Amino acid sequence: MKIAISSTGPDLSGPMDARFGRATGFVIYDTETGEHEYVDNEQNLTLPQGAGIQSAQNVAATGAKAVITGHAGPKAFKALEHGGIAMYLGQGGTVQEAVDAFKAGSLEVAQGPDKEGHW
């Protein structure tokens, strides 16, 4: 299964990005093979609106079935939900720590957004 972790850079040892829609990028991690790649999200950093929806589309295009991020707004949550992508809210740390928490089953699926739009 592929999971997407909002990230400030391409490395597993780098910090998670607390934002979803305006994350710097996403590390796409394959839980079966351990392989990972980085998908830049720079095009959404300055959008006046719709960054969450566009980021959800970017994640969906990678084949990811789950997202780990710090926070997400209502439009991003709805777009992920519509795409059949589960959202997990992490508490910061590194991308690797988020992957480890996911694999250990210690993250809960988010039941809704945790932020208002445009934060």
N, C-alpha and C positions, 0 to 999 in steps of 0.2 A: 504494500500500500504506500502511496506517496502522500506525504504531509508537507504543508507549506508553513514555514515559521517566519514571521515578520522579523527582519534583520536589518542592522545598520551596515552590514557588509557581507562579503561572500564566505567568510570562514565560520566553521562550527564553533570555534573558540571565541568568536565575537559576540557582542551583546545583542539580545533581542531588541527590536524596535517596539516601543510601547504602543505605537499607532498601527492600525491596519491600513486604512485608505491612503494615508500619507506616509506609509513606511518607505524607507529608502529602497528596500527590495525584499525579496523572499528567498530563503534557502529552501529548495525543494529536496526533501530527504526521502529515499526509498527505504522503508523499514525492513524489506526482505533482503536487499542486497547491501545496504549501508552506503550506497552511492548517493552523492548529492551534487546539485548544481545551483547556481545563483541566477535569479531573474530580477533584473533591475526594474524599479518602479518609479524612476525619476520623472517620467512623463506625467505622473499624477500628483507630484508634490506641490505644484502651484495652481492646480485647478480651483476655480472659485467654488464649484460644487460638483458632486458626482464622483469624487475621488474614490469613495468606498465601493461604488458600483463598478467603476473601471478596474479597480484593484481586484475585485471578486472575479471579473471576467478574465483578468490576467492569470489568476490562480487556477481558475477552471481550465484554461487552455493548457496548463501543465499536466493535467490529469490528477491533480491532488484531490483526495477525498476528505481531507481534514486540514484545518488551519489552527495554528497556535499563535496567538497574539496577545498583547497587553490589554488593549481596549478596542471596541468597535461600536460604531453608531448604528442607528436603525436601518439605514439604506444598505449598508454593507452587510448587516446581519440577514436582511431579507434576501439580498442577491445571493449570498452564500447558501441560504436555506433553499431557495428556488433551484439552485444548481446541485442540490444534494450533497453539499459540502458541510461537514460538521465543524463547529467553531469551539475551540477550547481557549479559555483565558489563562494565560500564564502570569506569573508574578515577577517577571524580569529575569535577570541572570543571563546566561549565555544560551546560544542556540543549542549547543550540545546538552545543556541541562534541561532544556525544554524537550528535546528528543528523548532523553532518558526518562523524564517524568511521563511522557506519553507512553513509552514502551512499558513502564512499570504500572500503568493504569492509574496513576495518581492524579490525573487531570479529569475534571468533569466537563461534560458537554454543556456549553452555554445554552440557556433556555431563551435568551433574548439579548438585545444589546445592553451594554453597560454604560453607554454615554449618549448624550444628545448629539444631534448632527452638528457639524462645523465646530468641533472643539479643536 
